[in-house]
Amino acid sequence: MFRNKYPMILSALLVLLVPAWLSPQPALFPKPLSPRLANYEIEVKLDPKERLLQGKETLTWRNASPDPITELQFHLYLNAFRNTKSSFMKEAGKGAIKMAGKDGWGYIEVGRIALASGEDLTPAMEFIHPDDDNPLDRTVFRLPLPKPLAPGENVTLHIDFTGKLSEPPIARNGAKKQYFFVGQWFPKIGVWQDHRWNCHQYHAHTEFFADFGVYNVKMTIPEDYLLGATGVEVSRTENGDGTATHFFHAEDVHDFAWTASPHFVEFTETVRGVKVRLLIQKMHAAQAGRHLEAARQGIEHFEDWYGHYPYPNLTVVDPARHAFESAGMEYPTLITAGTIRHLPQGVRAPEMVIIHEFGHQFWYHLVASNEFEDSWLDEGINTYCEIKIVHDVYGAKSSLVDFLGVKADDQQFRRRDYQKASDDDPIHRNAWQYYNGQSYVANSYSKPAMGLITLENYLGPETMNKIMRAYLARWQFQHPKTQDFVDVANEVAGRNLDWFFQQLLETNAVLDYSVDYVSTQKAPPDKGYDYTLSVSDAQAAAPKPGEAKPEMDETKVKIRRLGDFKFPVEIEFEFQNGEKFRERWDGQDYWKEYRYLKPAKLVRVAVDPDRKVPLDINYANNVREGKKQLQPPKPPKQWLDMLKAVRNPN
């Protein structure tokens, strides 16, 4: 597939021919892919001993709205880790506090913020808490402007800041000895949307939301460290003092993250014109092939199924030991994986994480929905795609977990998360307002994935794939909301699916169908044999010359809807003579009764026999054989234990 490589080659040649400080800014895309509202020039120096970042930032922000803007609002995410009084730490509880320990805290301070004219605005900064009543939270600040910024106008700010990384990493970023993962590390402007600032505090169960732009970032680190970052590397300059400055450039991205360590081993591979760079820990180098293969499968499947990956590169990072809070995370063109040294044979957890995190390049990055308010649009859609790809690549019997013969594939594992919090909350709500962390995982990741698989089985895979492709094509770089996805689904499917999405997204209704009652009795002789018989049954029941009239069995089955979620289901009936057939019930009533008069006993009845409705919360009550209800064993605890080394992918 064609990639726009020539501007990159030209930029590299210019870097070689002229001094770094005179180098022109490179261009990745001849025509901007996004509105480019928030554009950053950042220089930062890492002090590895103190875990300190000394930074200078120039932000140019454009008011693309019809509103005059009187103030700006900014995220200071690292302040979530400055003390126990931040909203993040209050919500995260003792585990996060214990992790930070005595000296592991992080923070970010703005030393000075000024207009391009030189006017100092620092005294006007004010910390605000738009989401809760915590006046001690310092993750958002407002900055009144000297005069309103008119529609279409730009504002340029110069910001000096100091950041300190937590040790070990907490919630996606931080340090561990000589390993640094630097995410959400600079003062970042919020999003002006719907005539207001959308700039939420950092919560224990929220991720991020930002506008697209161009980033030029220079990072100074020890010269023996390998560095990976969002975008492409333009130059590396040794400074003669044991440090080197890496200049990275990124276009049409809404965030920038980077990592550095002297313990990385580098592997590269090109997949469909995308340069994949793996930075893996030395102790895990033998798994490099598995990591690269998973990245390749992610790129190929997403491009084949959903749409084009427009960026020229992807960096995959393997976090250091005891730094797994930074594992399983996504940033534009950069993702983190997660593995352990002695990986049991057959366990596909690292592959699942890499495929999942690459998928975020589409649903988190290209469409850039609001992860604070519509977390399912990213995490849920991405988990659905992950399940499908893992199944396609590694087969129906592939195991996310395989421990002492106990196996669970990706869909089973995700379904178990859904079962644990099936009715705590509706899916569509602010991520920090879920009942608890378990509900956040269920309603952001697992329940939406089960819902989309259910919808695919209802509409057919071809129609569902068209929905996904249309959603990506229509809404990339535009910050879609929940209703935008529903509208695309209705349009492409050619039918109104509001009845499904309203139940799935806006309520906590549970879907649970059961075989509630089964009765088989000998039919009394005086009852006759023709009141429910089909022609074929009547012929089979009719005695042949010289034969006795066959005995008939009257069968009664009641199927019950135990939850409030209404969805059509199939019921399969199997009789002792080998006859097998299916009925379809719309599921609107509380129960449905089926009666049959057959020359054979009922041996099995099953609701949803093909397991097309993973939203059904309890498969154990879906099947009865005769009068005995099947009772499959409960999912074993080892399924979760095996994944403790790998953080729940974001």
C-alpha positions as CSV (number, residue, x, y, z in Angstrom):
1,M,0.0,0.0,0.0
2,F,1.3,3.4,-0.9
3,R,2.9,5.5,1.9
4,N,4.1,9.0,1.6
5,K,7.8,8.4,2.2
6,Y,9.5,11.0,0.0
7,P,9.0,14.0,2.3
8,M,10.6,12.0,5.1
9,I,13.6,11.1,3.0
10,L,14.0,14.7,2.0
11,S,13.9,15.8,5.6
12,A,16.5,13.3,6.6
13,L,18.9,14.6,3.9
14,L,18.4,18.1,5.0
15,V,19.3,17.2,8.5
16,L,22.6,15.8,7.3
17,L,23.4,18.9,5.2
18,V,22.7,21.7,7.7
19,P,23.2,22.2,11.4
20,A,20.4,20.9,13.6
21,W,19.3,24.4,14.8
22,L,18.9,25.5,11.2
23,S,17.0,22.4,10.0
24,P,13.6,23.1,8.5
25,Q,10.6,21.4,10.0
26,P,9.9,18.1,8.3
27,A,6.6,17.3,6.6
28,L,4.9,13.9,6.9
29,F,1.7,14.7,5.0
30,P,1.4,17.1,2.0
31,K,-2.1,17.9,3.2
32,P,-3.1,18.1,6.9
33,L,-5.2,15.1,8.0
34,S,-6.7,17.0,11.0
35,P,-7.8,20.5,11.9
36,R,-4.4,21.0,13.8
37,L,-5.9,23.2,16.5
38,A,-3.3,22.6,19.3
39,N,0.4,22.7,18.1
40,Y,3.3,22.3,20.4
41,E,7.1,23.0,20.4
42,I,8.6,21.4,23.5
43,E,12.2,21.1,24.8
44,V,12.7,18.9,27.8
45,K,15.7,17.6,29.7
46,L,15.6,14.4,31.8
47,D,17.5,14.2,35.1
48,P,17.4,10.4,35.6
49,K,18.8,10.5,39.1
50,E,16.0,12.8,40.4
51,R,13.4,11.7,37.9
52,L,13.0,15.4,36.9
53,L,11.8,16.9,33.7
54,Q,12.8,20.5,33.0
55,G,10.7,21.8,30.1
56,K,9.9,24.7,27.9
57,E,6.8,24.6,25.8
58,T,5.4,26.9,23.1
59,L,1.7,26.3,22.4
60,T,-0.2,27.8,19.5
61,W,-3.9,27.2,19.8
62,R,-6.6,28.2,17.3
63,N,-10.1,29.1,18.1
64,A,-12.1,27.2,15.5
65,S,-15.4,27.8,17.2
66,P,-17.9,30.6,16.6
67,D,-17.4,31.7,20.2
68,P,-15.2,34.5,21.6
69,I,-12.9,32.7,24.2
70,T,-12.2,34.6,27.4
71,E,-10.1,32.0,29.2
72,L,-8.1,28.8,28.4
73,Q,-8.1,25.6,30.5
74,F,-5.2,23.2,30.9
75,H,-4.5,19.7,32.2
76,L,-1.7,19.1,34.6
77,Y,-2.0,15.3,34.8
78,L,1.2,14.6,36.8
79,N,-0.4,16.4,39.7
80,A,-2.6,13.4,40.3
81,F,0.5,11.9,41.9
82,R,1.7,14.8,44.0
83,N,0.0,13.7,47.3
84,T,-2.9,11.7,48.8
85,K,-5.3,14.6,48.4
86,S,-5.7,14.6,44.6
87,S,-9.0,13.3,43.3
88,F,-7.1,10.5,41.6
89,M,-5.5,9.2,44.8
90,K,-8.7,9.5,46.8
91,E,-10.5,7.4,44.2
92,A,-7.7,4.9,43.7
93,G,-7.3,4.2,47.4
94,K,-4.7,2.5,49.5
95,G,-3.1,0.5,46.7
96,A,-2.0,3.5,44.7
97,I,-0.8,5.3,47.9
98,K,1.2,2.3,48.9
99,M,2.7,2.1,45.5
100,A,4.0,5.7,45.7
101,G,5.6,4.9,49.1
102,K,7.5,7.6,50.9
103,D,9.6,9.1,48.1
104,G,7.8,7.9,44.9
105,W,5.5,10.9,44.3
106,G,5.3,12.9,41.1
107,Y,4.1,16.3,40.2
108,I,4.1,19.1,37.7
109,E,4.7,22.8,38.3
110,V,4.2,25.7,35.9
111,G,7.0,28.2,36.5
112,R,5.9,30.8,34.0
113,I,3.2,31.2,31.4
114,A,3.3,34.2,29.1
115,L,1.9,35.4,25.8
116,A,4.1,35.7,22.7
117,S,4.2,39.4,23.3
118,G,5.9,38.7,26.6
119,E,3.0,39.6,28.9
120,D,3.2,37.4,32.0
121,L,0.0,35.6,32.7
122,T,1.3,33.4,35.6
123,P,-0.4,35.4,38.4
124,A,-3.8,34.8,36.7
125,M,-3.5,31.0,36.9
126,E,-6.2,29.4,39.0
127,F,-6.7,25.7,39.9
128,I,-10.3,24.5,39.3
129,H,-12.1,21.3,40.0
130,P,-14.9,21.0,37.4
131,D,-15.9,17.4,38.2
132,D,-16.0,17.2,42.0
133,D,-15.9,19.1,45.2
134,N,-12.2,18.6,45.9
135,P,-10.5,22.1,46.1
136,L,-7.1,20.4,46.7
137,D,-7.0,18.8,43.3
138,R,-4.5,20.5,41.0
139,T,-4.9,18.6,37.7
140,V,-6.8,21.4,35.9
141,F,-6.2,25.2,35.8
142,R,-7.9,28.1,34.1
143,L,-6.1,31.0,32.5
144,P,-8.1,34.2,31.9
145,L,-7.0,36.0,28.8
146,P,-6.3,39.8,28.7
147,K,-8.8,40.1,25.9
148,P,-11.2,37.7,24.2
149,L,-9.9,35.4,21.5
150,A,-12.1,35.9,18.5
151,P,-13.3,33.1,16.2
152,G,-10.5,32.1,13.8
153,E,-7.8,33.8,15.9
154,N,-4.6,32.1,17.3
155,V,-3.0,32.5,20.7
156,T,0.6,31.6,21.4
157,L,1.8,30.9,24.9
158,H,5.3,30.2,26.2
159,I,5.3,27.9,29.3
160,D,8.2,26.9,31.6
161,F,7.5,23.8,33.6
162,T,9.1,21.2,35.9
163,G,7.8,17.7,36.2
164,K,8.7,14.8,38.4
165,L,7.9,11.2,37.6
166,S,6.5,8.8,40.1
167,E,8.5,5.7,41.0
168,P,7.4,3.1,40.3
169,P,5.1,4.0,37.5
170,I,1.5,4.7,38.5
171,A,-1.4,4.7,36.1
172,R,0.5,4.6,32.8
173,N,3.6,6.7,33.4
174,G,6.6,7.0,35.7
175,A,10.1,5.6,36.4
176,K,11.8,2.5,37.6
177,K,15.5,2.7,38.1
178,Q,16.8,3.4,34.6
179,Y,13.5,2.9,32.8
180,F,11.3,6.0,32.1
181,F,7.9,6.1,30.5
182,V,6.8,9.7,30.1
183,G,3.1,10.1,29.4
184,Q,0.7,13.0,30.1
185,W,3.8,15.0,31.2
186,F,3.4,18.5,29.9
187,P,0.8,21.3,30.4
188,K,-1.9,20.3,27.8
189,I,-4.8,22.5,26.7
190,G,-8.3,21.1,26.9
191,V,-10.9,20.9,24.2
192,W,-13.4,23.8,23.5
193,Q,-16.6,21.9,22.6
194,D,-20.2,22.7,22.6
195,H,-19.5,26.3,23.7
196,R,-17.6,25.3,26.8
197,W,-14.2,23.9,27.9
198,N,-14.1,20.1,28.1
199,C,-11.2,19.8,30.5
200,H,-11.9,17.1,33.2
201,Q,-9.7,16.3,36.2
202,Y,-7.6,13.2,36.2
203,H,-9.5,10.4,37.8
204,A,-8.6,6.9,38.8
205,H,-10.9,5.5,36.0
206,T,-10.6,8.1,33.3
207,E,-8.2,8.5,30.4
208,F,-7.8,11.4,28.0
209,F,-9.3,13.8,25.5
210,A,-7.4,16.4,23.4
211,D,-7.3,18.2,20.0
212,F,-5.1,17.3,17.1
213,G,-2.0,19.2,16.1
214,V,1.7,19.2,15.1
215,Y,4.4,18.3,17.7
216,N,8.1,19.2,17.5
217,V,9.7,17.8,20.7
218,K,13.4,17.8,21.7
219,M,14.3,15.4,24.5
220,T,17.7,15.5,26.2
221,I,18.6,12.2,27.9
222,P,21.8,10.3,28.8
223,E,23.6,9.4,25.5
224,D,23.7,5.7,26.3
225,Y,19.9,5.5,26.5
226,L,17.6,4.3,23.7
227,L,14.6,6.5,23.2
228,G,11.2,5.8,21.6
229,A,8.5,8.5,21.1
230,T,5.4,9.5,19.2
231,G,6.2,10.5,15.7
232,V,9.4,10.1,13.7
233,E,13.0,10.9,14.8
234,V,14.4,13.9,12.8
235,S,17.8,14.0,14.4
236,R,20.0,12.9,17.3
237,T,22.7,15.2,18.6
238,E,25.4,14.3,21.1
239,N,26.1,17.3,23.4
240,G,29.5,16.4,24.6
241,D,28.4,16.2,28.3
242,G,27.2,12.6,28.3
243,T,23.8,13.6,27.0
244,A,22.1,13.5,23.6
245,T,19.2,15.4,22.3
246,H,16.6,13.6,20.2
247,F,14.3,15.6,18.0
248,F,11.0,14.0,17.1
249,H,8.3,15.4,14.8
250,A,4.6,14.3,14.7
251,E,1.7,15.5,12.7
252,D,-2.1,15.1,13.1
253,V,-1.8,13.6,16.6
254,H,-3.5,14.6,19.8
255,D,-0.8,13.6,22.3
256,F,2.9,12.9,22.7
257,A,4.6,10.3,24.9
258,W,8.1,8.9,25.1
259,T,10.3,6.4,26.8
260,A,14.0,6.0,27.5
261,S,16.2,3.3,29.0
262,P,19.7,1.9,28.5
263,H,18.3,-1.7,28.8
264,F,16.2,-1.7,25.7
265,V,17.1,-4.1,22.8
266,E,15.9,-2.8,19.5
267,F,14.2,-4.9,16.7
268,T,12.6,-3.5,13.6
269,E,10.4,-4.8,10.8
270,T,8.4,-3.2,8.0
271,V,4.7,-4.2,7.6
272,R,2.9,-2.7,4.6
273,G,5.2,0.3,4.6
274,V,4.9,0.9,8.3
275,K,8.2,0.7,10.1
276,V,7.6,-1.2,13.4
277,R,10.2,-0.6,16.0
278,L,10.3,-2.9,19.1
279,L,12.1,-1.7,22.2
280,I,12.1,-4.8,24.4
281,Q,13.8,-5.6,27.7
282,K,17.0,-7.7,27.4
283,M,15.5,-10.4,29.6
284,H,12.5,-10.7,27.2
285,A,14.5,-10.5,23.9
286,A,13.7,-14.1,23.1
287,Q,10.1,-13.1,22.8
288,A,10.8,-10.4,20.2
289,G,9.4,-12.5,17.4
290,R,6.1,-12.9,19.2
291,H,5.8,-9.2,19.8
292,L,6.6,-8.3,16.1
293,E,4.2,-10.9,14.8
294,A,1.4,-9.6,17.0
295,A,2.1,-6.0,15.7
296,R,2.1,-7.3,12.2
297,Q,-1.3,-9.0,12.7
298,G,-2.7,-5.9,14.2
299,I,-1.7,-3.7,11.3
300,E,-2.8,-6.1,8.6
301,H,-6.2,-7.0,10.2
302,F,-7.1,-3.4,11.0
303,E,-6.2,-2.2,7.5
304,D,-8.0,-5.1,5.8
305,W,-11.1,-4.9,8.0
306,Y,-11.5,-1.3,9.1
307,G,-9.4,1.3,7.3
308,H,-6.0,2.8,6.5
309,Y,-3.3,3.4,9.2
310,P,-1.9,6.7,7.8
311,Y,1.3,7.0,9.9
312,P,4.7,5.8,8.7
313,N,5.7,4.1,11.9
314,L,4.7,2.3,15.1
315,T,6.8,1.9,18.2
316,V,6.1,-1.0,20.6
317,V,7.6,-0.7,24.1
318,D,8.2,-3.6,26.6
319,P,8.2,-2.1,30.1
320,A,10.8,-2.9,32.7
321,R,10.3,-5.3,35.5
322,H,8.2,-3.9,38.3
323,A,6.9,-1.2,36.0
324,F,3.8,-2.9,34.8
325,E,1.6,0.2,35.5
326,S,3.0,1.5,32.3
327,A,2.2,-1.7,30.4
328,G,-0.8,-2.1,28.1
329,M,-1.1,1.5,27.2
330,E,-1.6,3.5,24.0
331,Y,-0.4,6.8,22.6
332,P,-0.2,8.1,19.0
333,T,2.2,5.8,17.0
334,L,3.5,4.4,20.3
335,I,2.1,1.5,22.5
336,T,3.3,-0.5,25.4
337,A,3.0,-4.2,25.6
338,G,3.3,-6.5,28.7
339,T,4.9,-9.9,29.3
340,I,6.7,-12.0,31.8
341,R,10.1,-13.7,31.6
342,H,8.9,-17.3,31.9
343,L,5.7,-17.3,29.8
344,P,3.7,-20.5,30.0
345,Q,3.4,-22.4,26.7
346,G,0.2,-21.5,24.8
347,V,-0.6,-18.3,26.7
348,R,-1.4,-15.5,24.3
349,A,-1.6,-12.6,26.8
350,P,1.2,-10.5,25.2
351,E,-0.3,-10.9,21.7
352,M,-3.7,-9.9,23.0
353,V,-2.2,-6.8,24.6
354,I,-0.3,-5.7,21.5
355,I,-3.3,-6.2,19.2
356,H,-5.5,-4.4,21.6
357,E,-3.1,-1.4,22.0
358,F,-2.5,-1.2,18.3
359,G,-6.3,-1.0,17.8
360,H,-6.3,2.1,19.9
361,Q,-4.5,3.8,17.0
362,F,-7.9,3.8,15.4
363,W,-10.6,4.1,18.1
364,Y,-8.6,6.2,20.5
365,H,-6.4,8.1,18.1
366,L,-7.9,8.5,14.6
367,V,-11.4,9.2,15.8
368,A,-10.4,10.6,19.2
369,S,-13.6,10.3,21.1
370,N,-13.8,11.6,24.6
371,E,-12.5,8.9,26.9
372,F,-13.8,10.8,30.0
373,E,-17.4,10.8,28.8
374,D,-17.7,8.0,26.2
375,S,-15.1,5.5,27.3
376,W,-16.9,2.6,25.6
377,L,-16.5,4.2,22.1
378,D,-12.8,3.6,22.5
379,E,-12.3,0.7,24.9
380,G,-15.5,-1.2,24.1
381,I,-15.2,-1.0,20.3
382,N,-11.5,-1.8,20.6
383,T,-12.1,-4.8,22.8
384,Y,-14.6,-6.1,20.3
385,C,-12.0,-5.8,17.5
386,E,-9.3,-7.4,19.6
387,I,-11.5,-10.5,20.3
388,K,-12.2,-10.9,16.6
389,I,-8.6,-10.6,15.5
390,V,-7.2,-12.8,18.3
391,H,-9.7,-15.5,17.3
392,D,-8.9,-15.1,13.6
393,V,-5.1,-15.2,14.1
394,Y,-4.8,-17.8,16.8
395,G,-7.9,-19.9,16.3
396,A,-11.0,-20.7,18.4
397,K,-8.9,-22.8,20.8
398,S,-6.3,-20.1,21.4
399,S,-5.9,-19.3,25.1
400,L,-5.5,-16.0,26.8
401,V,-4.9,-18.1,29.9
402,D,-3.7,-21.7,30.0
403,F,-2.9,-22.8,33.5
404,L,-2.7,-26.5,34.6
405,G,-5.1,-27.4,31.9
406,V,-7.6,-24.6,32.7
407,K,-8.1,-22.5,29.5
408,A,-10.0,-19.4,28.6
409,D,-10.0,-17.7,25.3
410,D,-10.2,-13.9,24.9
411,Q,-14.0,-13.7,24.6
412,Q,-14.5,-16.0,27.7
413,F,-12.1,-13.8,29.7
414,R,-13.8,-10.6,28.7
415,R,-17.3,-12.1,29.3
416,R,-16.3,-13.0,32.8
417,D,-15.5,-9.3,33.5
418,Y,-18.9,-8.4,32.2
419,Q,-20.6,-11.0,34.4
420,K,-19.0,-9.6,37.5
421,A,-20.7,-6.2,37.1
422,S,-23.5,-6.8,34.7
423,D,-26.0,-4.4,36.2
424,D,-24.0,-1.9,38.3
425,D,-24.3,0.9,35.7
426,P,-25.3,1.7,32.2
427,I,-22.5,1.8,29.7
428,H,-23.0,5.4,28.7
429,R,-21.9,7.6,31.6
430,N,-18.9,9.6,32.7
431,A,-16.0,7.2,33.4
432,W,-15.3,8.5,36.9
433,Q,-18.9,8.0,37.9
434,Y,-19.2,4.3,37.6
435,Y,-20.0,2.4,40.8
436,N,-16.4,1.1,41.2
437,G,-13.4,0.0,39.2
438,Q,-15.0,-3.4,38.4
439,S,-18.0,-1.6,36.9
440,Y,-15.7,0.7,34.9
441,V,-13.9,-2.3,33.3
442,A,-17.2,-4.2,32.7
443,N,-19.0,-1.2,31.1
444,S,-16.1,0.4,29.2
445,Y,-14.5,-2.8,27.9
446,S,-16.3,-6.1,28.3
447,K,-20.1,-5.4,28.1
448,P,-19.8,-3.2,25.0
449,A,-17.7,-5.9,23.3
450,M,-20.2,-8.6,24.2
451,G,-22.9,-6.2,22.9
452,L,-21.2,-5.6,19.5
453,I,-20.5,-9.3,19.0
454,T,-24.2,-9.9,19.7
455,L,-25.1,-7.2,17.2
456,E,-22.8,-8.7,14.6
457,N,-24.4,-12.1,15.0
458,Y,-27.8,-10.5,14.6
459,L,-27.0,-8.4,11.6
460,G,-24.4,-10.6,10.0
461,P,-20.6,-10.0,9.8
462,E,-20.7,-8.3,6.4
463,T,-23.1,-5.6,7.6
464,M,-21.2,-5.1,10.9
465,N,-18.0,-4.7,9.1
466,K,-19.5,-2.0,6.9
467,I,-20.7,-0.2,10.0
468,M,-17.2,-0.2,11.5
469,R,-15.6,1.0,8.2
470,A,-18.2,3.7,7.7
471,Y,-17.8,5.0,11.3
472,L,-14.0,5.3,11.0
473,A,-14.2,6.9,7.5
474,R,-16.8,9.4,8.6
475,W,-15.6,10.4,12.0
476,Q,-11.8,10.3,12.0
477,F,-10.2,13.5,13.4
478,Q,-13.6,14.7,14.5
479,H,-14.3,13.7,18.1
480,P,-17.5,11.6,17.6
481,K,-20.0,10.9,20.4
482,T,-22.1,7.9,21.3
483,Q,-25.1,9.0,19.1
484,D,-22.8,9.4,16.1
485,F,-21.9,5.7,16.3
486,V,-25.6,4.7,16.7
487,D,-26.6,6.9,13.7
488,V,-23.9,5.3,11.5
489,A,-25.1,1.8,12.6
490,N,-28.8,2.6,11.8
491,E,-27.9,4.1,8.4
492,V,-25.6,1.3,7.2
493,A,-27.8,-1.5,8.6
494,G,-30.8,0.0,6.8
495,R,-32.9,-0.4,9.9
496,N,-33.6,1.3,13.2
497,L,-31.5,-0.3,15.9
498,D,-32.4,2.2,18.6
499,W,-34.2,-0.5,20.5
500,F,-30.9,-2.4,20.9
501,F,-28.6,0.5,21.6
502,Q,-31.0,2.1,24.1
503,Q,-31.0,-1.1,26.2
504,L,-27.3,-1.7,25.8
505,L,-26.0,1.8,26.4
506,E,-28.5,3.7,28.4
507,T,-29.8,1.2,30.9
508,N,-28.4,-1.5,33.2
509,A,-30.8,-4.1,31.9
510,V,-29.5,-7.7,32.1
511,L,-30.0,-10.2,29.3
512,D,-30.8,-13.6,30.7
513,Y,-32.9,-16.3,29.1
514,S,-33.5,-19.7,30.7
515,V,-35.1,-23.1,30.1
516,D,-37.4,-22.7,33.1
517,Y,-39.7,-25.7,32.8
518,V,-39.6,-29.1,31.0
519,S,-42.3,-31.7,31.2
520,T,-42.7,-34.9,29.2
521,Q,-45.7,-37.2,29.8
522,K,-47.3,-40.2,28.0
523,A,-50.3,-38.9,26.1
524,P,-53.6,-40.4,27.2
525,P,-55.1,-42.8,24.6
526,D,-58.3,-40.9,24.4
527,K,-56.6,-37.7,23.5
528,G,-55.9,-38.6,20.0
529,Y,-52.8,-38.0,18.1
530,D,-53.5,-35.3,15.6
531,Y,-54.0,-32.0,17.5
532,T,-50.4,-30.8,17.3
533,L,-48.9,-33.3,14.8
534,S,-47.3,-32.1,11.6
535,V,-48.0,-34.2,8.4
536,S,-44.7,-36.0,8.8
537,D,-45.3,-36.7,12.4
538,A,-48.8,-38.0,11.7
539,Q,-47.4,-40.3,9.0
540,A,-44.7,-41.5,11.4
541,A,-47.3,-42.1,14.1
542,A,-49.7,-44.0,11.9
543,P,-49.4,-47.7,12.6
544,K,-48.4,-50.0,9.7
545,P,-50.6,-53.0,9.0
546,G,-50.1,-55.6,11.8
547,E,-48.3,-53.1,14.1
548,A,-49.6,-51.6,17.4
549,K,-50.3,-47.9,17.5
550,P,-47.1,-46.1,18.8
551,E,-47.1,-44.5,22.1
552,M,-47.0,-40.7,22.0
553,D,-45.3,-38.2,24.4
554,E,-46.7,-34.8,25.2
555,T,-43.9,-32.3,25.8
556,K,-44.2,-28.9,27.5
557,V,-41.3,-26.4,27.6
558,K,-41.4,-22.9,29.1
559,I,-38.6,-20.5,28.2
560,R,-38.3,-17.5,30.6
561,R,-36.8,-14.1,30.2
562,L,-35.2,-13.4,33.6
563,G,-33.7,-10.0,32.8
564,D,-35.2,-6.8,31.4
565,F,-33.1,-6.8,28.2
566,K,-35.3,-8.0,25.3
567,F,-33.6,-9.7,22.4
568,P,-34.7,-12.3,19.9
569,V,-33.3,-15.8,20.6
570,E,-33.4,-19.2,19.0
571,I,-34.5,-22.4,20.9
572,E,-33.3,-25.8,19.7
573,F,-35.3,-28.9,20.6
574,E,-33.9,-32.4,20.2
575,F,-35.9,-35.7,20.6
576,Q,-34.9,-39.2,21.3
577,N,-35.6,-40.4,17.7
578,G,-33.0,-37.9,16.4
579,E,-35.4,-35.2,15.3
580,K,-33.9,-31.7,15.9
581,F,-35.4,-28.3,15.0
582,R,-35.4,-24.7,16.1
583,E,-38.0,-22.1,17.1
584,R,-37.4,-18.3,17.2
585,W,-38.8,-16.2,20.0
586,D,-38.8,-12.4,19.9
587,G,-38.3,-12.3,23.7
588,Q,-40.8,-9.5,24.3
589,D,-42.9,-11.4,26.9
590,Y,-41.7,-12.7,30.2
591,W,-42.1,-16.3,29.1
592,K,-43.0,-18.4,26.1
593,E,-44.5,-21.9,26.2
594,Y,-43.9,-24.6,23.5
595,R,-46.0,-27.8,23.3
596,Y,-45.3,-30.9,21.2
597,L,-46.9,-34.3,20.7
598,K,-44.2,-36.6,19.4
599,P,-43.6,-40.3,19.1
600,A,-40.4,-39.7,21.1
601,K,-39.2,-38.1,24.3
602,L,-37.5,-34.8,24.5
603,V,-33.8,-35.3,25.3
604,R,-32.4,-31.7,25.1
605,V,-33.6,-28.1,24.8
606,A,-31.2,-25.2,24.5
607,V,-31.7,-21.4,24.3
608,D,-29.2,-19.8,21.9
609,P,-27.6,-23.1,21.0
610,D,-24.8,-21.5,18.9
611,R,-23.9,-18.9,21.6
612,K,-24.7,-16.0,19.3
613,V,-25.7,-13.9,22.3
614,P,-22.8,-13.5,24.6
615,L,-24.7,-10.7,26.3
616,D,-26.7,-13.5,28.0
617,I,-25.4,-13.3,31.5
618,N,-25.8,-17.0,32.5
619,Y,-25.2,-19.8,30.0
620,A,-25.7,-22.4,32.8
621,N,-29.5,-22.0,32.7
622,N,-29.7,-22.0,28.9
623,V,-29.7,-25.8,28.5
624,R,-31.6,-28.8,29.9
625,E,-31.1,-32.4,29.0
626,G,-34.3,-34.2,29.9
627,K,-35.3,-33.0,33.3
628,K,-31.7,-32.4,34.4
629,Q,-30.3,-29.0,34.0
630,L,-26.7,-28.8,32.9
631,Q,-24.4,-27.1,35.4
632,P,-21.0,-26.3,33.9
633,P,-18.2,-25.6,36.3
634,K,-17.7,-22.0,37.4
635,P,-14.8,-20.1,35.8
636,P,-11.7,-20.8,37.8
637,K,-9.9,-18.1,39.7
638,Q,-6.6,-19.0,37.9
639,W,-7.9,-17.2,34.8
640,L,-7.3,-13.9,36.5
641,D,-4.2,-14.9,38.5
642,M,-2.4,-15.7,35.3
643,L,-2.8,-12.2,34.1
644,K,-1.6,-10.4,37.2
645,A,1.7,-9.7,35.5
646,V,-0.1,-7.9,32.6
647,R,-2.1,-4.8,33.4
648,N,-5.6,-4.7,32.1
649,P,-5.0,-3.1,28.6
650,N,-6.2,0.4,28.2
